[in-house]
Amino acid sequence: MRLFDFLERYIVAISTVLALVLIFVFSKFLNNSTYAVGLVGMVVAVAFLFTVFVKKPENALFVMAFFLPFERIPSVDLGGMSLKINHIVALTAFLALLVNSIAGQRKIKSDPILVMVLILLADIALSITYAANISRAVQVFAFMALMALVYFTAKSLINSRRDVEMVLKGIIYGAIAVALLGAFQFLGDSIGLPNSVTLLKKGYDSGTFGFARVQGASQEPLYFANYIFIPFLILIFLLIDGKLKEILPRWLGILLIVLLGVNFILAISRGAFLAAGAIGLILIATKYKKLLTLKVIIPAISVLVVVVIGVYLGLLRSEPRALDEFVGHLLVNDRVVGESVSSRLDAIDQAKELFLSNQMLGVGIGNYGPSVQHEFDADGKPVGGWFIVNNEYLELLAELGLFGLLAFVALIITVTYYAIKAIRSCPGNFVSSSLEGSLFALYAILFQYMTFSTLYIFHLWFLIAFISGQSAYLLNRRNKAYEN
């Protein structure tokens, strides 16, 4: 406690002195004062976050949840991979959690799901030993290790309903921010604002389809659509179970559902649409008693109509070809000559060949690209970046073999088992509704993984931690009730 009080009392003085010393040192080594100031600004920000988190580590839950969709803005490229703001937040939160544990203020509980995460990570580490491109394998392993740390940190911090609410508020506020950004991107592009203002990447503006494919603060529209599953489905389940008003006003929740729905459609990710269709069928099959009533059907149809009309009017305001391009892309009219489709089919065939060549262990983590690419620039970097399979399950088979895929499947089965067990233990509970929505969001993401393949996505591992944390809270609550 003395250490915490000292840090809190003298944080301004400590930060100022540290900043001045580091600016001087970095300026000497980097020969660039501007870069040095930026780097020191980041160090000071980390120091400030650490001071906040070490006092109350649960504050990190809100920050991480809020920044889930901010994977591109802001970020820094390091050796072909992107260091995101949430990576820094998670590392800082982990250090704060570690300090609290050493000080005896927090006890880390056992976690069967963490065991499965570590088994997957161990298999990935083993694959480095036989990877053809060691540097690429180590690079991907480092990011996967970071995701394991994200899981451990977030899960360890979720111990009460208040913690769950903190995560939900972070998710909701973050979703509001990027949903409004997505709407601005679409409308701003339609009136001719430059990409430097709309923050759209080249290729996703109206130059391609006649309208903007919104991407929010994500790297690509498909990642944005993938993220939207999380707030959208959690809000849907809270609404269905009558629990939405416990976290935010019902009207605001419904408005956010509509806005997220419009953004989801305007991202026009075909893989996300297929995943939405699959998860929608499962939702109807499991919740038909609550869904197939006039009280739910009429508002649901009304929301759907508003979303469709909103998208339609938006497309009409864009270039004349926008509506035709939207429908054509949705119906895969480019399946014969489209580069996106043909490259994906080629990647699938190459992944199958790599898997068949080493069925048990694969070719090594991150080594699908190095195994199939042959064009490199003068610096030895692959032209166009490292290729991916665009199917996570085939990529796991190609890079980690059957052992790797089974390790990942075992992890998902374990997460699902404890989540279902927890939901059944406390039916009708606010956290149960949130957990059910989170679990459906996870499976929506897993369905979409059949059309893209990046395993070290922050929002995926944070979601798994959130599911695990909610499950543990509900099961612990039930056990205490039995004891009493």
Secondary structure by P-SEA (a helix, b strand, c coil): caaaaaaaacaaaaaaaaaaaaaaaaaaaaccaaaaaaaaaaaaaaaaaaaaaaaccaaaaaaaaaacccccccccccccccccaaaaaaaaaaaaaaaaaaaccbbbbbbaaaaaaaaaaaaaaaaccccccaaaaaaaaaaaaaaaaaaaaaaaacccaaaaaaaaaaaaaaaaaaaaaaaaaaaaaaacccccccccccccccccccccccccccccaaaaaaaacaaaaaaaaaaaaccccccccaaaaaaaaaaaaaaaaaaccaaaaaaaaaaaaaaaaaccccccccccaaaaaaaaaaaaaaaaaaaaacccaaaaaaaaaaacccccccaaaaaaaaaaaaaaaaaaaccccccccccccccccccccccccccccccccccaaaaaaacccaaaaaaaaaaaaaaaaaaaaaaaaccccaaaaaaaaaaaaaaaaaaacccccccccaaaaaaaaaaaaaaaaaaaaaaaaaac
